[in-house]
Amino acid sequence: MSTPEAGTFMNYIGGRWVGARSGKMMESVNPATGEVLGRVPESSAEDAQDAVAAASAAFASWRRMPAPRRAEILFRVAERLVAHKEALARLMTREMGKVLPEARGDVQEAIDMSYFIAGEGRRLRGYTAPSEMPRKAAYCVRAPLGVVGVITPWNFPMAIPSWKIVPALVCGNTVVFKPASYTPLVALKFVEIFEEAGLPPGVLNIVTGPGARAGDALVAHPDVRVISFTGSTETGLRLAEQCGRLGKRVSLEMGGKNAAIVMPDADLGLATDALVWSAFGTTGQRCTACSRIIVHRDVQADLTDRLVERARGLRLGDGLEAGTDVGPVVSGAQLERIHAYVEVGRREGARLLTGGTRVEDGALARGYFYAPTLFDRVTPQMRIAREEIFGPVTDLIEADSFEQAVAALNDSRYGLSASIFTRDITAAMRAADEIETGIVYINHGTIGAEVHLPFGGTKDTGNGHREGGLQVLDAFSEWKAVYVDYSGRLQRAQIDRD
């Protein structure tokens, strides 16, 4: 994959590692240290078009390969991911900043998804049904769509691509992958593993570079039948508008403003552990991060003290260093965005309990570190309680009752993940019924998902598709109904009814 010049990497198009047509390159930088990790192609629309052409050419033969054979290749992908898990995790930590145990979890999710979806290669369930006519069979099967454009974010640079690429391939589609500009190296290594596992040329292609060039070219290309996107709501809605005009299928996974409810009977030790993990894991850079804590007034003071103590005790640092709890945010621009929201919270009248500053002590000055931040005296109408910050910032919102807490949680344009902490089974089951999100946790934080269940949200978080579970196959296939008439005569359904 690399050229003789160490640290220089190429796109993968039609089974060959090639540079951008323009010859332009861009750098991947470690957000903890400022170290340049490598140079990758700064691809343009022309490079994306080359990748689509390769995927289009490979589609006919790939779709004809029996699904169990396609699945065998995906099993080999999973096995290679297992063999290279540690190296991939360390590269991920260096490239996007999350602490090493979390990076291992990111790779593990790709392993789990690859094994799980490969198993579907021997199923890809359709169904049979009785015909209304005699001597006639009726059944339906899944059919591939064609070329799939995959556009992914930087916060889960291997897990999220696996949620899209692996199901698309097992269904018989070919793929052009445009990863986030902050994490191209992990994406390129992921694609290299497919190559090593024996995936035929052209079935999976990758172009690195700015989304406004390569990504938009995928959306506009007439041969791309599906766009699968994870990222901001604003970008996702723009893509949906473009895809709607072009008649393309689009699967969107967008923003979140996730909340946890803490009731008076909750185990506050468990709640504290879970909320610290949900708010500050991955430095708050998760679509499922808990950025609203709706706490009953009877336990607010106790929970607040526990959270402040824990937040202040978190150790910031390079994610490769043992003992680091919180790594850097991904970039200087993201750091500035987070701090701007903290200033908004102050102006709105929220009280800053801890954090709220960039951390530049010693070696941390080389990276993009922000102190874990906690506000209280937050109302549901404040911007910091309504808009996605995507950083280590969370808010405490007081509630007087279960009903008020659920109403505050649902008062959001987003609907991805939510949780409730309670020992009351009635409250827990009512919450599962009444909370308007795609994911609900009972006595757990808002983050964490298992690949065999559907992942996705409601409202402005998504557009009805799901990733994970068997439901993910619906985004990458279409139904074909088949009728076999062996009566030997013309039978006209709905007309010839004796």
N, C-alpha and C positions, 0 to 999 in steps of 0.2 A: 504493500500500500504506500509506503513512504518512498521518496526519491533518495538518491545518494546524498543529497543535502539533508542532514539530520533535522527533524522537526518540520519538514515540509510535507504536506499531505494533499491528496487529490480527490476529486469527485469520482464516483463509481457509476459509469454509464455503459450499458450494454455489455457488461462483463469486463470492462477495462477501466483502469485507474487513469483519469485524464484531468488536465488542468482546465481552468476557465478559458473560454475562447479569447477573452481580453488579455489573459495573462496576469490579471490583477489578483492580489492576495490580501488576506486580512489576518489579524492575529487573534489567538485565543490566550487569555490572560488569567492567571490565578488571582481570584479576588481577595485572597488572604495575604498575598505577598507582593503582588504586582509583577511576578515573574511571567515572562512570555513562554507559553508552553508549546506553541507551534503555530505554523502558518497554513491557512487553508484557502481554497479558491473563493474569491469574491464573485460568485456566479451572477449571471444576468439572465434576462428572459431567453436569450439564445441557448444558454446551457440547459435551462429547464425544458426548452423545446426539444433539444437533443435527447434528453432523458425520457420525455414522453414518447418520442419516436421509437426509442429502444423498447420501452414497455409495451407499446402498441404492437411492435413486431413479435414480441415474445408471448403475447396473450393467447394466440390460437393454440400453440403447442402446450402451454401451461394449463389451460383450461381442459384440454383433452387428457392430461395426465390424471389417472384415477386419484380421487381424494385420499385414499389410504397411502398412496405413494407420495403425494405431496406431504402428508403428515409425517412420513418417515424422515423426510429432510428436516422438518420442524423438531422432531425428537432429537435429531443430531445437533440442531442449534441449541436446544436446552442442555444437552450434555456438554457442549463446548462452553456454554455460559457457566456451568458448574465448575468446569476445569479452570476457567480463567476468572472466577468470581473476585478473588482478592485483587488481582491486577486491575480489573475494570473498576472496582470500588475505589481504589486509590487514585486512579486517573480521574474519576468523577469528583472526588473530594478536592483534588487540585484544581479542577476546571470550574466547578460551580460553588464550592465552599462548604457543602454540608458535611457534618462530622462523619468520620469513617463508619461507625456502626449504622448510621442512616444510609450511607452510600451502599453498604453491603445489603441492606434491606431493599434498596432500589433495584439492585441487580437480581436479588432473590425474587422480586416480584416479576421480573422479566422471565426468570427461570420457571416460576409457577405458571405464568400465562402460557409460555411455550409448551410445557407439558400438558396443561389442561386443554388448550385448543387443538394441539396435535391429536389428542384423544378423540376429538370430534371428527377427525378425518375419516373414521370408520362409522360415523353416524350421520352427521349433517342431515338431521331428521327432516323428512317430508312426512306425508301421511297418505293413507288410502281411505277411501270412503265408498259406500255403496252407490252405484249408479241408479238413477230412476228408470232406466231402460233395461230390458233383459239382455243377457249375454253381452254385457258391456262393462269394462273395468274403468275405474276413475281413481286417479292418484295425483299427487303434486310433489314437486321436488324443488330444491334450491338451485338457482343458476347464478353464475358469476356475472358481474356487471361490466367489467373491462378494466381500464386503468384507474387506479385510485391515487389521488394526491393526498399525502399525509403531511400535515404541518403541526409541529409540536413545540412546546415551551422548554425552558431551560431548567425548571425546578426539579423535574423527574426525567432526566435525559435518557434513561433507558426503560424505565417502567412504562411511561406513557407511550413511547413509540411501539413497545411490544403489544400494548392493548389494541393498537390499530393495525400494525403491519402483519402480525401473526394471524389474526382472524381473516384479514383481507386475503392473505396468501392461501390459507387452507380452503377458502371458498372458491379459489381458482382465478382470482384477480391478479394483476400485476401492479406494481407500486412505484411511485416516485416520491421520495422522502425528502422534505425540506426541514432540517432541524433548526432549532434556535441558534442565533448567531453567537450567543454566549457559550454554547456547549457543543461545538462541532466535532471535537475530537472523540468524545464518548460515542456520538452518533456514527462516526466513521468506523470506529472499532466494532460497533454493533453490526453494521452492514458487512464488515470483513468476516465476521463469524458466520453469517449466512453463506458467503462465498465459500468459506472453508468447509461448510457442511454439505456442499454440493448443489446449491441452488443454481439452476440454469441461468446463463447470461441474459440480462434484460428483464428478468422477473422482478428484481428489486434494484432500484437505482437511487442514488443520493446526490443532491446538489446542495452545497453550502453557500451561504450568503444572505444578504438582506431580504426580508420578507417582501418589501415593496417592489423588489425586482423578480427574484425567482419564485416567491410564493404567489404573487399576483399573476405571474405567467401561468402557473398551474391552474389557477381558478379560471382564467380566460381561455385556456386551450380547449378546442372542441373535442379532442380525443379523451380528455379526462372526464370520466363519468361520475365520480364521487370525490368530494372533498371531505376529509376528516380532520377537524381542527380542534386544538385545545389552546386556550389563551384568554385574553381579556374579552369582556362582554362587548365592548365597543368594536373591537376588530371582528369578533365573531358575527355580530349583527351586520356589519358591512359586507362580510363574505356571504352571509345568507342572502342579502339583497342581490349581490352579483350572481350567485348561483341560481336564485329564483328567476332572474331575467334570462339566464342561459338554459334553464330546464335541468340543472344538475341536482343530484342528491347531495345534501350536505348534512354532516353529523357534527354537532357543536357541543363542546364542553367548555363552559366559560367561567364567570366569576362566582364568588361566594362571599357571604357575610355571615359566617356560621356562629351559632349561639349555643350555649349550654345553660340549662336551668339547674339551680341548686336549691332544693327544698329543705325545710327545717329538719326533717328526719334523715338527711343525707349523712353518709359516712364522710366527714370533712377531710379526713386524712386521704382517703381514696380520691375524693374530688380534687383536692389540691394536687396530688400527683398527676392526675389525668389532665387537669387544666394547664398546668405548667408545661406538660408535654405537648398539649394541643395548641397552646398559644405560642410557644417559643421553639418547638421542634422545627427543624429546617429553617431556623431563624424567622419563623412566621411566614415563610414563602411557600405556602401550600394553599391550594384552592379550598381545602377543608380546614384550614387553621381556625381555631376558636378566637374570634376577635370581639365577641360579646359574651359576657358572663352575667346572666340574669339571676340574681340571688335574692332569696327571700329575706326580708328585713330582719327576721329573728336570728339569722346566722350571718348576716352581712359583716359585722365587725370582726367576728372570729375568722371567717374565711379571708377577709381582706388582710388581716395581720399575717396569716399563713402564706398567702400569695406574695405579699411584699417581701417577706423574709426569704422565700425561695427564689424569687426573681433576683434579688440582690446577691444571692449566693451563687448564681450561675456563672461559670467561668467561660469567658470569651477567648477565642484563639483559633489557630490553624486547626482545621478539622482532622489533620493527620496526627496531631499531638495527643497523647494519652491524657485523659482528664478534661479535655475540652468539652463543654456542654453546648455552646452556641458558636457557630462559625460566622463568617462574614455574610453580608448581603451580596448580591451578585455583581453589583456595579456601583460606580459613583452616582450615576443618574438615579438608581433605585434608592441609594442612601439619601439623596436630596429629597426625593419624593416622600419617603417615610418621615423625615424631619419636618417637611412642610405640613404634613397632616398633624404631627404633634403640635405644631404652632397653631393650627386651626382649632384643635381641641382646647388649647389654653384660651384662645380668644372666645370660644363658645361658652366658657365658664366651667369646663370640666377641671377637676383637681388632679394634678400630676402627683402620683404617689411615689414613683421610682422611675429611673431611666430618663428618657427624653433627650439624650445627648449622643453625639458620635463619640466613640472611644478611640483615643489616639495615644495610649500609653505604650512606650517602648516599641516592640516589634509590631504592635497592632496599628501603628501609624502608617504602615505600608499598605494596609488593606482597608476594606470597607466594613467597619464594625459599628454596630449600633446597640446601645444598652437595652436590654429587655425592659419594656415600658408598660406601666399600668396606670390607668386613669380610674377615678371614681367620680361620683356626682354627675354621671352621664345620663342623659335622657334619650329615649328612642328617636327623637327628632334631630339630634345633633349629627353633623356630617360624619364625625368619627364613628358613630354608631350605624351609619347607613352606607358608607362608601368603602370599597375594598382598599385597604392600605397595603397589603402584601408585605408585611414586615413584622418585627417582634413587638407588636403593640396590641394590647387588649383593654377592654373597658368593663367596668362594673356598673350594672344597671339594677336598681333596687325594684323589687316587686312585693306586693302585699298578699298575693294569693296565687294559687296555681293558674287560675283563669287569666289573671293579669300577666303572669309570666309567659304563658303560651301566646297571648295576644301580642306581647312585645316581640317575642321570637318571630312570629309570623308577619310582623309589620316590616317587611323587607322586600325589595325587588328580587332578591336572590332566594334560592331554595335548594341548596346542595346538601348540607349536613347539619345535624343538630343532636343534642344529647340532653338527658335529664338524670340527675342524681337524686334518688329517693329509695326508701325501703318499702314504700307503699305500692303494692302491686296494682291497685286501682289507678293511682296516679300514673304509674309507668305505662299501663296499657292505654289509658286515656291519651297520654302524650303521644304514643305511637299512632293512635288514630287521628289526633287533631293537629299535629305538627305538619306543616306544609313543605316538607323537604323530601328529596329522593332517598336520603339515608337518615335513619334514626338510631341512636345508641342509647341503651339503658345502662346507667352506672359505668360509663366509659366516656372518654373524650370524643371530640368530633373527628379525629383523624384515624386512619387505618382502614384498610379495605381488603377483602379476600376475593381472589380472582374469579371464583365460581359463583359469585353473586353479582347482579347488575350494579354498575356504578354510574351515577349521573344525577342531575338535579331538575328542579321545576322552575317555573317563572323565567327570569332572565339568566338562569344558570345554564340552560340547555334548550334544545328544540325537540325533545321527546325521545331521542336515541339514547341508548345505554352502552357503556363499555364494561367488559367483564360479563360473566355469566353466559348462558346460551343466547341471551338477548343481543349480544354484540354481533352475532352472525346476521341479524336482520339489517344492519347498516351496510353490509358488504355483499348481500345477495338479494335476488328477487325471486318471487315464486313463479313457477311454471306449472300450469295444470295440464295433465295428459289424460286423454280419453282413448281407450282401445275398444273398438267395436268388433266383436267376433261373431255377430249374428248372421252375417252374410247378406244382409239387406239394409236398405236405407232406413234409419230410425231418426226421427226428428224430435229432439227433446222439446218439451212443452207443447208440442203439436200432436204427435202420435201417442196419445194416452188412452189406452183402451179401458 
